[in-house]
Amino acid sequence: MLSEYIWKIEKLESASDTVVGKDYVVVVHWAVQGTHNGIFAKIPGKTKFDINANQSNFIPYTELTEETILNWVWMHVNKQTIEGHLDIKINDLLTPKIKMLPLPWAS
């Protein structure tokens, strides 16, 4: 199935290091939406981080971008597996396995 996927950061939880005076992300709430032939499904998730504000590659909170944070998330989750689960959800919507039929005696 050739679905289109859109990953979005929905919310950030942050903490402050009062010693060095920096805010940093500790939890990222994200969602990915898959779309195929006008049918869509969404999977939300969250990823926790153990970040030290004194790290050499530390990025100040005000300089973070959605792209940077998505790359962090993708280092901690299996992006292909999540997108595969979306394909399954979309396929189930396109070809439902359970349907409501009228009662056979109610004709």
Secondary structure, 3 states (H helix, E strand, C coil): CCCEEEEEEEEEEEEEECCCCEEEEEEEEEEEEEEECCEEEEEEEEEECCCCCCCCCCCCHHHCCHHHHHHHHHHHCCHHHHHHHHHHHHHHHHCCCCCCCCCCCCC
